[in-house]
Amino acid sequence: MKILITGIYGFLGTHLANKLAESHTVFGLYNTEKEVVFKKNIICFNELDSIDIIPDVIIMCHAAVSSGVVNINKAELIETNVNFTKKIVKKFATIKSIYVSSVSIFGSQKEVVKEQSIHNPETDYALSKLLGEKQISQNSDAVIIRFSSLYGDGMKENTIIPNYFNQALEHKSIQVWGSGGRFQNYIHINDAVRLIEKTIAHKSKINFPVLGVSSKEYSNDEVAKIISKLTNSAIEYINQDNSPSFHYNNKMTQKTLDWQPEIELEKGLKQYLEWKKK
């Protein structure tokens, strides 16, 4: 099978390419000059118009994860997440497409978030991803996957997990805002890749947005305590944190795609620490 991955140089794109290349012919599209070494030879294009192959499946990972998006202006978000997605859909209108979106499109919710919960985008990033979903929906053979916080080897440094690890390794102390009571959902990169593989292999049409989350949420305090134990570091509670917590239920996704997350946070953080120390 020929698979085209957009945003192939990103965190998810790189892991996905290396795994899929084991059994498929993988092509990539990128717009950032970056030193990336893949396990197998993968042909990459830097312009959409230069792609001269007809893929069997397209996986859109461009701007897949919201990290550090505060510094990205709205025009850039719209251009990447909406307009560029529209161009891909136009070029490959009949090709099976998987669009990697974000749980940020749900925003704050009073209830547990499920696959078909209402949309409540509260940031420009979330709105741009939701508008991108509407573009991909023009393709009758399209699937949307909304991921929670991806983590693992090679993740960006400006999120809470690497931030806690950096504090622990450099200062032997982790600063947690407020009481650390805010809950978040983390899904390991390998589990995310497996979910995409299951989506590719699924024969019948998936009539709902896939929810790519793990089975348990963790508070900031719990994350800090796991990292504290792994690094023999102290924890310091500072200031206040009024950020909302998030809780999810993706039983529909698990049943339909015969998929379950396998890597618990404790194991995933230990693996990440081992990678970080290399």
Buried (B, 14 or more C-beta within 10 A) or exposed (E): EBBBBBBBBBBBBBBBBBBBBEEBBBBBBBEEEEEBEBEEEBEBBEEBEEBEEEBBBBBBBBBBBBBEBEEBEEEBBBEBBBBBBBEBBEEBEEBBBBBBBBBBBBBEBEEEBBBEBEEBBEBBBBBBBBBBBEBBEEBEEBBBBBBBBBBBBBBBEEBBBBBBBEBBBEEEEBBBBBEBBBBBBBBBBBBBBBBBBBBBEBEEEBEEBBBBBBBBBBBBBBBBBBBBEBBEBEBEBEEEBEBEEBBBBBEBBBEBBEBBBEBBBEEBBBBBBEEBEE
